[in-house]
Amino acid sequence: MDMIAAIVGALDERELFQSIISHTGRQHARFGVNPSHFVAFGDALIWSLEQQFGPAFTPELREAWIALYNAVRSEMIRAAQRAACRSSRS
């Protein structure tokens, strides 16, 4: 949850936002996370937010979180793949 808070907190600071996501993607690659794990986590995240916020989690808010998560997921997967390519060349 700390990482999600950091990502959300950096939304208005593009370079910091990008740095956090890239770093996290590389870390996840080292932990053996694969793209299917990101899908499962995204589903669990949205479900958790729905449970936590109930009716306040409007369809618009849900779509905004999904869009944010999809952008983060794509960049984290890209960073993980770049890290994997670098380590395979070493």
PABADO-444571 format. One record per atom (N, C-alpha, C, O, CB): residue number from 1; chain; atom name; y, z, x. Coordinates in steps of 0.05 Angstrom, whole numbers, plus 32768, in hexadecimal, padded with zeros to 4 digits. Each point is the difference from the previous one (the first is absolute). Glycine has a CB too. Layout:
# residues N
+-----+------+------+------+------+------+
| pos | unit | site |    Y |    Z |    X |
+-----+------+------+------+------+------+
| NUM |    A |   CA |    Y |    Z |    X |
...
+-----+------+------+------+------+------+
END
This chain:
# residues 90
+-----+------+------+------+------+------+
| pos | unit | site |    Y |    Z |    X |
+-----+------+------+------+------+------+
|   1 |    A |    N | 7FE8 | 8000 | 8011 |
|   1 |    A |   CA | 8018 | 8000 | 7FEF |
|   1 |    A |    C | 8019 | 8000 | 8011 |
|   1 |    A |    O | 8015 | 7FF5 | 7FF9 |
|   1 |    A |   CB | 7FD2 | 8023 | 7FE3 |
|   2 |    A |    N | 8017 | 7FF4 | 803C |
|   2 |    A |   CA | 8017 | 8000 | 8012 |
|   2 |    A |    C | 8007 | 7FE3 | 8008 |
|   2 |    A |    O | 8018 | 7FF9 | 8002 |
|   2 |    A |   CB | 7FDC | 8035 | 800F |
|   3 |    A |    N | 7FF8 | 7FC2 | 7FF4 |
|   3 |    A |   CA | 8005 | 7FE4 | 8008 |
|   3 |    A |    C | 800D | 7FF1 | 7FE9 |
|   3 |    A |    O | 8012 | 7FEF | 8004 |
|   3 |    A |   CB | 7FC7 | 8013 | 801D |
|   4 |    A |    N | 801D | 8002 | 7FC7 |
|   4 |    A |   CA | 800C | 7FF2 | 7FE9 |
|   4 |    A |    C | 801D | 8009 | 7FFD |
|   4 |    A |    O | 8011 | 7FEF | 7FFA |
|   4 |    A |   CB | 7FC2 | 800F | 7FEF |
|   5 |    A |    N | 8033 | 801C | 801A |
|   5 |    A |   CA | 801B | 8009 | 7FFF |
|   5 |    A |    C | 8011 | 7FF3 | 8015 |
|   5 |    A |    O | 8017 | 7FF9 | 7FFB |
|   5 |    A |   CB | 7FD9 | 8033 | 7FF2 |
|   6 |    A |    N | 8006 | 7FD1 | 802B |
|   6 |    A |   CA | 800F | 7FF4 | 8016 |
|   6 |    A |    C | 8006 | 7FE3 | 7FFA |
|   6 |    A |    O | 8016 | 7FF6 | 8005 |
|   6 |    A |   CB | 7FD4 | 8029 | 801C |
|   7 |    A |    N | 8002 | 7FD3 | 7FD4 |
|   7 |    A |   CA | 8004 | 7FE3 | 7FF9 |
|   7 |    A |    C | 8015 | 7FFE | 7FEB |
|   7 |    A |    O | 8012 | 7FEF | 8002 |
|   7 |    A |   CB | 7FBE | 8007 | 800A |
|   8 |    A |    N | 802E | 8019 | 7FDF |
|   8 |    A |   CA | 8014 | 7FFF | 7FEA |
|   8 |    A |    C | 801B | 8008 | 800A |
|   8 |    A |    O | 8014 | 7FF4 | 7FF9 |
|   8 |    A |   CB | 7FC8 | 8017 | 7FE5 |
|   9 |    A |    N | 8025 | 8009 | 8034 |
|   9 |    A |   CA | 801A | 8009 | 800B |
|   9 |    A |    C | 800D | 7FEC | 8012 |
|   9 |    A |    O | 8018 | 8000 | 8003 |
|   9 |    A |   CB | 7FD7 | 802D | 7FFA |
|  10 |    A |    N | 8001 | 7FC0 | 800D |
|  10 |    A |   CA | 800B | 7FEC | 8012 |
|  10 |    A |    C | 8006 | 7FE5 | 7FF2 |
|  10 |    A |    O | 8006 | 7FEC | 800E |
|  10 |    A |   CB | 7FE1 | 802A | 8017 |
|  11 |    A |    N | 8016 | 7FE9 | 7FC1 |
|  11 |    A |   CA | 8004 | 7FE7 | 7FF2 |
|  11 |    A |    C | 801B | 7FF2 | 8005 |
|  11 |    A |    O | 8001 | 7FE8 | 8001 |
|  11 |    A |   CB | 7FE1 | 802A | 7FDC |
|  12 |    A |    N | 8032 | 7FFE | 8027 |
|  12 |    A |   CA | 801B | 7FF5 | 8005 |
|  12 |    A |    C | 8006 | 7FFB | 801D |
|  12 |    A |    O | 8016 | 7FF7 | 8008 |
|  12 |    A |   CB | 7FF9 | 8020 | 7FD0 |
|  13 |    A |    N | 7FDD | 7FEE | 803A |
|  13 |    A |   CA | 8004 | 7FFC | 801C |
|  13 |    A |    C | 7FE9 | 7FED | 800A |
|  13 |    A |    O | 7FEB | 8009 | 8009 |
|  13 |    A |   CB | 802B | 8025 | 7FFD |
|  14 |    A |    N | 7FF0 | 7FB9 | 7FF8 |
|  14 |    A |   CA | 7FEC | 7FEB | 8004 |
|  14 |    A |    C | 7FF0 | 8003 | 801A |
|  14 |    A |    O | 7FE8 | 7FFF | 8000 |
|  14 |    A |   CB | 8035 | 7FE3 | 7FE6 |
|  15 |    A |    N | 7FF1 | 8022 | 8031 |
|  15 |    A |   CA | 7FF2 | 8002 | 8019 |
|  15 |    A |    C | 7FEE | 8019 | 8001 |
|  15 |    A |    O | 7FE9 | 7FFE | 800A |
|  15 |    A |   CB | 803E | 7FEB | 800C |
|  16 |    A |    N | 7FE2 | 802D | 7FE0 |
|  16 |    A |   CA | 7FF0 | 8019 | 8000 |
|  16 |    A |    C | 7FE8 | 7FFC | 7FED |
|  16 |    A |    O | 7FEA | 8007 | 8007 |
|  16 |    A |   CB | 803F | 8015 | 8003 |
|  17 |    A |    N | 7FDC | 7FD8 | 7FDF |
|  17 |    A |   CA | 7FEB | 7FFA | 7FEC |
|  17 |    A |    C | 7FEA | 7FEF | 800D |
|  17 |    A |    O | 7FE9 | 8007 | 7FFF |
|  17 |    A |   CB | 8038 | 7FFC | 7FDC |
|  18 |    A |    N | 7FE8 | 7FE8 | 8033 |
|  18 |    A |   CA | 7FED | 7FED | 800D |
|  18 |    A |    C | 7FF0 | 800F | 8016 |
|  18 |    A |    O | 7FE8 | 7FFC | 8003 |
|  18 |    A |   CB | 8036 | 7FDD | 7FF3 |
|  19 |    A |    N | 7FF0 | 8037 | 8019 |
|  19 |    A |   CA | 7FF4 | 800F | 8016 |
|  19 |    A |    C | 7FEA | 8013 | 7FF6 |
|  19 |    A |    O | 7FEA | 8001 | 800B |
|  19 |    A |   CB | 8041 | 7FFB | 800F |
|  20 |    A |    N | 7FDC | 8013 | 7FD1 |
|  20 |    A |   CA | 7FED | 8013 | 7FF5 |
|  20 |    A |    C | 7FE7 | 7FF1 | 7FF6 |
|  20 |    A |    O | 7FE9 | 8009 | 8005 |
|  20 |    A |   CB | 803D | 8015 | 7FED |
|  21 |    A |    N | 7FDE | 7FCC | 7FFF |
|  21 |    A |   CA | 7FE9 | 7FF2 | 7FF5 |
|  21 |    A |    C | 7FEF | 7FF3 | 8016 |
|  21 |    A |    O | 7FE7 | 8002 | 7FFF |
|  21 |    A |   CB | 8034 | 7FF5 | 7FD8 |
|  22 |    A |    N | 7FF1 | 7FFE | 803D |
|  22 |    A |   CA | 7FF1 | 7FF3 | 8016 |
|  22 |    A |    C | 7FF1 | 8015 | 8010 |
|  22 |    A |    O | 7FE8 | 7FFC | 8006 |
|  22 |    A |   CB | 803A | 7FE0 | 7FFD |
|  23 |    A |    N | 7FEA | 803A | 8002 |
|  23 |    A |   CA | 7FF3 | 8016 | 800F |
|  23 |    A |    C | 7FE8 | 800A | 7FF0 |
|  23 |    A |    O | 7FEA | 8004 | 800A |
|  23 |    A |   CB | 8041 | 8009 | 800C |
|  24 |    A |    N | 7FD9 | 7FF8 | 7FD0 |
|  24 |    A |   CA | 7FEB | 800A | 7FEF |
|  24 |    A |    C | 7FE9 | 7FEC | 7FFE |
|  24 |    A |    O | 7FE9 | 8007 | 8000 |
|  24 |    A |   CB | 8039 | 8013 | 7FE6 |
|  25 |    A |    N | 7FE4 | 7FCC | 8018 |
|  25 |    A |   CA | 7FEB | 7FEB | 8000 |
|  25 |    A |    C | 7FF0 | 8001 | 8019 |
|  25 |    A |    O | 7FE7 | 7FFD | 7FFF |
|  25 |    A |   CB | 8036 | 7FE7 | 7FE4 |
|  26 |    A |    N | 7FF0 | 801E | 8034 |
|  26 |    A |   CA | 7FF1 | 8002 | 8019 |
|  26 |    A |    C | 7FEE | 8018 | 8001 |
|  26 |    A |    O | 7FE9 | 7FFF | 8009 |
|  26 |    A |   CB | 803C | 7FE9 | 800E |
|  27 |    A |    N | 7FE6 | 802F | 7FE0 |
|  27 |    A |   CA | 7FF0 | 8018 | 8000 |
|  27 |    A |    C | 7FE7 | 7FFD | 7FEE |
|  27 |    A |    O | 7FEA | 8008 | 8007 |
|  27 |    A |   CB | 8040 | 8013 | 8001 |
|  28 |    A |    N | 7FDA | 7FD9 | 7FE1 |
|  28 |    A |   CA | 7FEA | 7FFC | 7FED |
|  28 |    A |    C | 7FEB | 7FEE | 800C |
|  28 |    A |    O | 7FE8 | 8004 | 7FFC |
|  28 |    A |   CB | 8037 | 8002 | 7FDE |
|  29 |    A |    N | 7FE9 | 7FE6 | 8036 |
|  29 |    A |   CA | 7FED | 7FEF | 800D |
|  29 |    A |    C | 7FEF | 8010 | 8014 |
|  29 |    A |    O | 7FE7 | 7FFC | 8001 |
|  29 |    A |   CB | 8038 | 7FDD | 7FFA |
|  30 |    A |    N | 7FED | 8039 | 8013 |
|  30 |    A |   CA | 7FF1 | 8011 | 8013 |
|  30 |    A |    C | 7FED | 8012 | 7FF1 |
|  30 |    A |    O | 7FEB | 8008 | 800B |
|  30 |    A |   CB | 803B | 7FF7 | 8015 |
|  31 |    A |    N | 7FE0 | 8009 | 7FC7 |
|  31 |    A |   CA | 7FEE | 8011 | 7FF1 |
|  31 |    A |    C | 7FEA | 7FF0 | 7FF2 |
|  31 |    A |    O | 7FEE | 800C | 7FF4 |
|  31 |    A |   CB | 8038 | 8013 | 8005 |
|  32 |    A |    N | 7FDA | 7FC6 | 8009 |
|  32 |    A |   CA | 7FEB | 7FF0 | 7FF4 |
|  32 |    A |    C | 8005 | 7FF8 | 7FE3 |
|  32 |    A |    O | 7FEE | 7FF8 | 7FF2 |
|  32 |    A |   CB | 7FF4 | 801F | 802D |
|  33 |    A |    N | 8037 | 7FEC | 7FD8 |
|  33 |    A |   CA | 8007 | 7FF9 | 7FE5 |
|  33 |    A |    C | 7FFF | 7FE1 | 7FFE |
|  33 |    A |    O | 800A | 7FF2 | 8011 |
|  33 |    A |   CB | 8013 | 8038 | 7FE9 |
|  34 |    A |    N | 7FD7 | 7FCC | 7FF0 |
|  34 |    A |   CA | 8000 | 7FE3 | 7FFC |
|  34 |    A |    C | 8010 | 7FFA | 7FE6 |
|  34 |    A |    O | 8006 | 8012 | 7FF0 |
|  34 |    A |   CB | 7FCD | 7FEA | 8028 |
|  35 |    A |    N | 8033 | 7FEB | 7FE3 |
|  35 |    A |   CA | 8011 | 7FF8 | 7FE9 |
|  35 |    A |    C | 7FF6 | 800B | 7FE5 |
|  35 |    A |    O | 8011 | 8006 | 7FEF |
|  35 |    A |   CB | 7FFB | 7FD2 | 802B |
|  36 |    A |    N | 7FDA | 802A | 7FE2 |
|  36 |    A |   CA | 7FF7 | 8009 | 7FE6 |
|  36 |    A |    C | 8007 | 801E | 7FFC |
|  36 |    A |    O | 8003 | 8008 | 7FE9 |
|  36 |    A |   CB | 7FD7 | 7FD7 | 8019 |
|  37 |    A |    N | 8029 | 8030 | 8013 |
|  37 |    A |   CA | 8008 | 801C | 7FFE |
|  37 |    A |    C | 801C | 8002 | 7FF4 |
|  37 |    A |    O | 8007 | 8012 | 7FF1 |
|  37 |    A |   CB | 7FDB | 7FFA | 8036 |
|  38 |    A |    N | 802F | 7FE1 | 7FE1 |
|  38 |    A |   CA | 801C | 8000 | 7FF6 |
|  38 |    A |    C | 8001 | 7FFB | 7FE2 |
|  38 |    A |    O | 8010 | 800C | 7FF2 |
|  38 |    A |   CB | 8000 | 7FE4 | 803B |
|  39 |    A |    N | 7FDE | 7FFF | 7FC9 |
|  39 |    A |   CA | 8000 | 7FFB | 7FE3 |
|  39 |    A |    C | 7FF8 | 801A | 7FF2 |
|  39 |    A |    O | 800D | 8007 | 7FEC |
|  39 |    A |   CB | 7FE6 | 7FC8 | 801C |
|  40 |    A |    N | 7FF8 | 803E | 8001 |
|  40 |    A |   CA | 7FF7 | 8019 | 7FF3 |
|  40 |    A |    C | 8016 | 8015 | 8001 |
|  40 |    A |    O | 8004 | 800E | 7FED |
|  40 |    A |   CB | 7FCC | 7FE7 | 801F |
|  41 |    A |    N | 803D | 800D | 800B |
|  41 |    A |   CA | 8015 | 8014 | 8003 |
|  41 |    A |    C | 8017 | 7FFA | 7FEC |
|  41 |    A |    O | 800B | 8012 | 7FF4 |
|  41 |    A |   CB | 7FE9 | 7FF5 | 803C |
|  42 |    A |    N | 8014 | 7FE0 | 7FCF |
|  42 |    A |   CA | 8015 | 7FF8 | 7FED |
|  42 |    A |    C | 7FFA | 8007 | 7FE3 |
|  42 |    A |    O | 8011 | 800A | 7FF2 |
|  42 |    A |   CB | 7FFB | 7FD1 | 802E |
|  43 |    A |    N | 7FDC | 801F | 7FD8 |
|  43 |    A |   CA | 7FF7 | 8008 | 7FE5 |
|  43 |    A |    C | 8002 | 801E | 7FFC |
|  43 |    A |    O | 8009 | 8009 | 7FEB |
|  43 |    A |   CB | 7FD8 | 7FCF | 8014 |
|  44 |    A |    N | 8015 | 8037 | 8015 |
|  44 |    A |   CA | 8001 | 801D | 7FFE |
|  44 |    A |    C | 801D | 800B | 8000 |
|  44 |    A |    O | 8006 | 8013 | 7FF1 |
|  44 |    A |   CB | 7FCD | 7FEF | 8026 |
|  45 |    A |    N | 803E | 7FF1 | 7FF9 |
|  45 |    A |   CA | 801C | 8009 | 8000 |
|  45 |    A |    C | 800D | 7FFC | 7FE5 |
|  45 |    A |    O | 800D | 8012 | 7FF6 |
|  45 |    A |   CB | 7FF5 | 7FE2 | 803B |
|  46 |    A |    N | 7FFB | 7FF4 | 7FC4 |
|  46 |    A |   CA | 800C | 7FFB | 7FE5 |
|  46 |    A |    C | 7FF5 | 8013 | 7FEB |
|  46 |    A |    O | 800F | 800A | 7FF0 |
|  46 |    A |   CB | 7FF8 | 7FC5 | 801D |
|  47 |    A |    N | 7FDF | 8035 | 7FF3 |
|  47 |    A |   CA | 7FF4 | 8012 | 7FED |
|  47 |    A |    C | 800C | 801D | 8004 |
|  47 |    A |    O | 8006 | 800D | 7FEC |
|  47 |    A |   CB | 7FCF | 7FD7 | 8014 |
|  48 |    A |    N | 802D | 8024 | 8019 |
|  48 |    A |   CA | 800B | 801B | 8005 |
|  48 |    A |    C | 801C | 8003 | 7FF6 |
|  48 |    A |    O | 8008 | 8015 | 7FF5 |
|  48 |    A |   CB | 7FDB | 7FEE | 8033 |
|  49 |    A |    N | 802D | 7FE9 | 7FDD |
|  49 |    A |   CA | 801C | 8000 | 7FF6 |
|  49 |    A |    C | 8001 | 8002 | 7FE2 |
|  49 |    A |    O | 8010 | 800E | 7FF4 |
|  49 |    A |   CB | 7FFF | 7FD8 | 8035 |
|  50 |    A |    N | 7FE0 | 800A | 7FCA |
|  50 |    A |   CA | 7FFF | 8001 | 7FE2 |
|  50 |    A |    C | 7FF8 | 801B | 7FF6 |
|  50 |    A |    O | 800C | 800A | 7FED |
|  50 |    A |   CB | 7FE7 | 7FC6 | 8013 |
|  51 |    A |    N | 7FFA | 803D | 800E |
|  51 |    A |   CA | 7FF8 | 801B | 7FF7 |
|  51 |    A |    C | 8016 | 8014 | 8005 |
|  51 |    A |    O | 8005 | 8012 | 7FEF |
|  51 |    A |   CB | 7FCB | 7FE2 | 801C |
|  52 |    A |    N | 803D | 800A | 800C |
|  52 |    A |   CA | 8015 | 8013 | 8007 |
|  52 |    A |    C | 8018 | 7FFE | 7FED |
|  52 |    A |    O | 800B | 8015 | 7FF8 |
|  52 |    A |   CB | 7FE5 | 7FE9 | 8037 |
|  53 |    A |    N | 8019 | 7FEA | 7FCC |
|  53 |    A |   CA | 8019 | 7FFC | 7FF1 |
|  53 |    A |    C | 7FFD | 7FFB | 7FE3 |
|  53 |    A |    O | 8014 | 8001 | 7FF1 |
|  53 |    A |   CB | 7FFE | 7FEE | 8038 |
|  54 |    A |    N | 7FD6 | 800C | 7FCE |
|  54 |    A |   CA | 7FFB | 7FFC | 7FE3 |
|  54 |    A |    C | 8012 | 7FEB | 7FF4 |
|  54 |    A |    O | 8004 | 7FEA | 800C |
|  54 |    A |   CB | 7FEE | 8045 | 7FF1 |
|  55 |    A |    N | 801A | 7FD7 | 7FEC |
|  55 |    A |   CA | 8011 | 7FEC | 7FF2 |
|  55 |    A |    C | 8019 | 7FF7 | 8010 |
|  55 |    A |    O | 800B | 7FEB | 7FFB |
|  55 |    A |   CB | 7FE5 | 8029 | 7FDB |
|  56 |    A |    N | 8018 | 7FFC | 803E |
|  56 |    A |   CA | 8017 | 7FF9 | 8010 |
|  56 |    A |    C | 7FF9 | 7FE9 | 8013 |
|  56 |    A |    O | 8011 | 7FF2 | 800B |
|  56 |    A |   CB | 8000 | 803D | 7FF3 |
|  57 |    A |    N | 7FD5 | 7FCC | 8005 |
|  57 |    A |   CA | 7FF7 | 7FE9 | 8011 |
|  57 |    A |    C | 7FFF | 7FE7 | 7FEE |
|  57 |    A |    O | 7FEB | 7FF8 | 7FF7 |
|  57 |    A |   CB | 7FFA | 8027 | 8028 |
|  58 |    A |    N | 8033 | 7FD6 | 7FDD |
|  58 |    A |   CA | 8003 | 7FEA | 7FEE |
|  58 |    A |    C | 7FF3 | 7FE6 | 800B |
|  58 |    A |    O | 7FFA | 7FFF | 8018 |
|  58 |    A |   CB | 8031 | 8016 | 7FD8 |
|  59 |    A |    N | 7FD1 | 7FD8 | 7FFF |
|  59 |    A |   CA | 7FF5 | 7FE6 | 800A |
|  59 |    A |    C | 8011 | 7FF4 | 8016 |
|  59 |    A |    O | 7FF5 | 7FF4 | 8013 |
|  59 |    A |   CB | 7FF7 | 8004 | 7FC0 |
|  60 |    A |    N | 802E | 800B | 802B |
|  60 |    A |   CA | 8012 | 7FF5 | 8015 |
|  60 |    A |    C | 7FFC | 800F | 801A |
|  60 |    A |    O | 7FFF | 7FF3 | 8015 |
|  60 |    A |   CB | 8022 | 8000 | 7FC8 |
|  61 |    A |    N | 7FDD | 8027 | 8022 |
|  61 |    A |   CA | 7FFB | 8010 | 8018 |
|  61 |    A |    C | 7FE5 | 7FFA | 800C |
|  61 |    A |    O | 7FFD | 7FFE | 8018 |
|  61 |    A |   CB | 8021 | 8026 | 7FD5 |
|  62 |    A |    N | 7FCE | 7FD9 | 8002 |
|  62 |    A |   CA | 7FE5 | 7FF8 | 8009 |
|  62 |    A |    C | 8001 | 7FE6 | 800F |
|  62 |    A |    O | 7FF5 | 7FFE | 8016 |
|  62 |    A |   CB | 7FF7 | 801A | 7FC3 |
|  63 |    A |    N | 8021 | 7FD4 | 801C |
|  63 |    A |   CA | 8002 | 7FE6 | 800D |
|  63 |    A |    C | 8010 | 8002 | 801A |
|  63 |    A |    O | 7FF9 | 7FF2 | 8014 |
|  63 |    A |   CB | 8005 | 7FF8 | 7FBF |
|  64 |    A |    N | 8016 | 8026 | 802E |
|  64 |    A |   CA | 800F | 8003 | 8019 |
|  64 |    A |    C | 7FEF | 800D | 8016 |
|  64 |    A |    O | 8001 | 7FF7 | 8017 |
|  64 |    A |   CB | 802A | 800E | 7FCE |
|  65 |    A |    N | 7FC5 | 800F | 8014 |
|  65 |    A |   CA | 7FEE | 800D | 8013 |
|  65 |    A |    C | 7FEB | 7FEC | 8009 |
|  65 |    A |    O | 7FF9 | 7FFF | 8018 |
|  65 |    A |   CB | 800F | 802D | 7FD3 |
|  66 |    A |    N | 7FED | 7FC4 | 8003 |
|  66 |    A |   CA | 7FEC | 7FEC | 8007 |
|  66 |    A |    C | 800C | 7FEC | 8014 |
|  66 |    A |    O | 7FF3 | 7FF9 | 8014 |
|  66 |    A |   CB | 7FF6 | 800D | 7FBF |
|  67 |    A |    N | 802F | 7FF0 | 8027 |
|  67 |    A |   CA | 800E | 7FED | 8012 |
|  67 |    A |    C | 8004 | 800C | 801B |
|  67 |    A |    O | 7FFB | 7FF3 | 8015 |
|  67 |    A |   CB | 801B | 7FF8 | 7FC3 |
|  68 |    A |    N | 7FF4 | 802E | 8029 |
|  68 |    A |   CA | 8004 | 800D | 801A |
|  68 |    A |    C | 7FE6 | 8003 | 800F |
|  68 |    A |    O | 7FFE | 7FFA | 8017 |
|  68 |    A |   CB | 8029 | 801F | 7FD6 |
|  69 |    A |    N | 7FC4 | 7FF1 | 8005 |
|  69 |    A |   CA | 7FE7 | 8004 | 800E |
|  69 |    A |    C | 7FF4 | 7FE5 | 800A |
|  69 |    A |    O | 7FF6 | 7FFF | 8016 |
|  69 |    A |   CB | 8002 | 8029 | 7FCD |
|  70 |    A |    N | 800A | 7FC3 | 800D |
|  70 |    A |   CA | 7FF6 | 7FE6 | 8009 |
|  70 |    A |    C | 800F | 7FF6 | 8019 |
|  70 |    A |    O | 7FF3 | 7FF5 | 8012 |
|  70 |    A |   CB | 8001 | 8001 | 7FBE |
|  71 |    A |    N | 8026 | 800E | 8031 |
|  71 |    A |   CA | 800F | 7FF8 | 8018 |
|  71 |    A |    C | 7FF8 | 8011 | 8018 |
|  71 |    A |    O | 7FFB | 7FF5 | 8016 |
|  71 |    A |   CB | 802B | 7FFD | 7FCD |
|  72 |    A |    N | 7FD7 | 8028 | 8019 |
|  72 |    A |   CA | 7FF8 | 8012 | 8016 |
|  72 |    A |    C | 7FE3 | 7FF8 | 8009 |
|  72 |    A |    O | 7FFB | 7FFE | 8018 |
|  72 |    A |   CB | 8023 | 8027 | 7FD6 |
|  73 |    A |    N | 7FD0 | 7FD8 | 7FFF |
|  73 |    A |   CA | 7FE5 | 7FF9 | 8006 |
|  73 |    A |    C | 7FFE | 7FE6 | 8011 |
|  73 |    A |    O | 7FF2 | 7FFF | 8014 |
|  73 |    A |   CB | 7FFF | 8018 | 7FC2 |
|  74 |    A |    N | 801D | 7FD5 | 8021 |
|  74 |    A |   CA | 8000 | 7FE6 | 800F |
|  74 |    A |    C | 8009 | 8003 | 801C |
|  74 |    A |    O | 7FF3 | 7FF6 | 8013 |
|  74 |    A |   CB | 8015 | 7FF3 | 7FC2 |
|  75 |    A |    N | 800D | 8026 | 8030 |
|  75 |    A |   CA | 800A | 8003 | 801B |
|  75 |    A |    C | 7FEE | 8012 | 8011 |
|  75 |    A |    O | 7FFD | 7FFB | 8017 |
|  75 |    A |   CB | 8031 | 7FFF | 7FD7 |
|  76 |    A |    N | 7FC7 | 801B | 8005 |
|  76 |    A |   CA | 7FED | 8011 | 800F |
|  76 |    A |    C | 7FE7 | 7FF0 | 8009 |
|  76 |    A |    O | 7FF6 | 8004 | 8016 |
|  76 |    A |   CB | 801B | 8024 | 7FD0 |
|  77 |    A |    N | 7FE5 | 7FC7 | 8008 |
|  77 |    A |   CA | 7FE9 | 7FF0 | 8007 |
|  77 |    A |    C | 8007 | 7FED | 8016 |
|  77 |    A |    O | 7FF0 | 7FFC | 8013 |
|  77 |    A |   CB | 7FFF | 8007 | 7FBE |
|  78 |    A |    N | 8029 | 7FF1 | 802E |
|  78 |    A |   CA | 8008 | 7FED | 8015 |
|  78 |    A |    C | 8002 | 800F | 801B |
|  78 |    A |    O | 7FF6 | 7FF6 | 8014 |
|  78 |    A |   CB | 8024 | 7FEF | 7FCA |
|  79 |    A |    N | 7FF2 | 8033 | 8022 |
|  79 |    A |   CA | 8002 | 8010 | 8019 |
|  79 |    A |    C | 7FE5 | 8008 | 800A |
|  79 |    A |    O | 7FFB | 7FFF | 8018 |
|  79 |    A |   CB | 8032 | 8012 | 7FD9 |
|  80 |    A |    N | 7FC1 | 7FF6 | 7FFD |
|  80 |    A |   CA | 7FE5 | 8007 | 8008 |
|  80 |    A |    C | 7FF1 | 7FE9 | 800D |
|  80 |    A |    O | 7FF2 | 8003 | 8014 |
|  80 |    A |   CB | 800D | 801F | 7FC7 |
|  81 |    A |    N | 8005 | 7FC6 | 8019 |
|  81 |    A |   CA | 7FF3 | 7FE8 | 800B |
|  81 |    A |    C | 800B | 7FF9 | 801B |
|  81 |    A |    O | 7FF1 | 7FF8 | 8012 |
|  81 |    A |   CB | 8007 | 7FF8 | 7FBF |
|  82 |    A |    N | 8023 | 8012 | 8032 |
|  82 |    A |   CA | 800C | 7FFB | 801A |
|  82 |    A |    C | 7FF5 | 8013 | 8015 |
|  82 |    A |    O | 7FFA | 7FF8 | 8017 |
|  82 |    A |   CB | 8030 | 7FF7 | 7FD3 |
|  83 |    A |    N | 7FD4 | 802B | 800F |
|  83 |    A |   CA | 7FF5 | 8014 | 8012 |
|  83 |    A |    C | 7FE3 | 7FFA | 8008 |
|  83 |    A |    O | 7FF9 | 8002 | 8017 |
|  83 |    A |   CB | 8026 | 8020 | 7FD5 |
|  84 |    A |    N | 7FD2 | 7FD5 | 8001 |
|  84 |    A |   CA | 7FE4 | 7FF9 | 8005 |
|  84 |    A |    C | 7FFE | 7FE8 | 8013 |
|  84 |    A |    O | 7FEF | 8000 | 8011 |
|  84 |    A |   CB | 8004 | 8012 | 7FC2 |
|  85 |    A |    N | 801E | 7FDA | 8029 |
|  85 |    A |   CA | 8000 | 7FE9 | 8011 |
|  85 |    A |    C | 8007 | 8007 | 801D |
|  85 |    A |    O | 7FF4 | 7FF7 | 8013 |
|  85 |    A |   CB | 8018 | 7FEC | 7FC5 |
|  86 |    A |    N | 8008 | 802F | 802A |
|  86 |    A |   CA | 8009 | 8009 | 801B |
|  86 |    A |    C | 7FE9 | 800F | 800E |
|  86 |    A |    O | 7FFB | 7FFB | 8018 |
|  86 |    A |   CB | 8035 | 8007 | 7FD9 |
|  87 |    A |    N | 7FC3 | 800F | 8000 |
|  87 |    A |   CA | 7FEB | 8010 | 800D |
|  87 |    A |    C | 7FE7 | 7FEF | 8007 |
|  87 |    A |    O | 7FF2 | 8006 | 8013 |
|  87 |    A |   CB | 801F | 8023 | 7FD4 |
|  88 |    A |    N | 7FEA | 7FC2 | 800A |
|  88 |    A |   CA | 7FE9 | 7FEF | 8006 |
|  88 |    A |    C | 8006 | 7FEF | 8019 |
|  88 |    A |    O | 7FED | 7FF7 | 800D |
|  88 |    A |   CB | 8006 | 8008 | 7FC2 |
|  89 |    A |    N | 8026 | 7FFC | 8037 |
|  89 |    A |   CA | 8007 | 7FF0 | 8017 |
|  89 |    A |    C | 8000 | 8011 | 801A |
|  89 |    A |    O | 7FFF | 7FF5 | 8016 |
|  89 |    A |   CB | 801C | 7FEE | 7FCD |
|  90 |    A |    N | 7FE5 | 8037 | 8019 |
|  90 |    A |   CA | 8001 | 8012 | 8018 |
|  90 |    A |    C | 7FE5 | 8002 | 800E |
|  90 |    A |    O | 7FFE | 800E | 8014 |
|  90 |    A |   CB | 8027 | 800B | 7FD6 |
+-----+------+------+------+------+------+
END
